[in-house]
Amino acid sequence: MYMIVGLGNPETRYFKNFHNLGWLTVGDVAESLGTRFKKTKCEAKIALGKDGGNDVVLARPLTYMNESGRAVKGLLSAYHLKPQDLIVIYDDYDLPKGNIRIRKSGGPGTHNGMRSIVSEIGSTDFVRIRIGIKDADIDVPLLDYVLSDVREADYDTYLSACRRAAEAAVRIASGEALDLVIQDYNGNRN
């Protein structure tokens, strides 16, 4: 069983923010698996699905970005999962807009949601799928940028990136070799 978590903020005013790309992407995963977010558990909206015979838990933490780790820790415990069963999808300012980067493990970088998860679960040994949001044409403070809405001119770029990130998550959850998925998606904008 895998748990796929999309990071974001729960209020509708944040829906189109860069910081909510993880939330949007896990919605694409739910659609792909034919499930919906109907339940609330451990401070998260959850959906349950199957992929290739494998059970999959999808989660959207309701704790707001900076406290995402509380929900993730609770869900890992509730479903008897280890960090190695976790896939986290989130926005990353260190990657160019629309790029995808998948890693097997690693530190949280500058992302407060990831810092919260690493701190709460005490591990960096989980898959992360990062969606690049850096735009060389925009020069505003990081906090203002991640909480701003995606520009309408960039919708297609980000919708495509979210779809690709969702496809990658589904492939990993189905048991496909992680190295192959990484090879197919890292840095690829097609």
Disulfide bonds with the S-S distance in Angstrom:
none
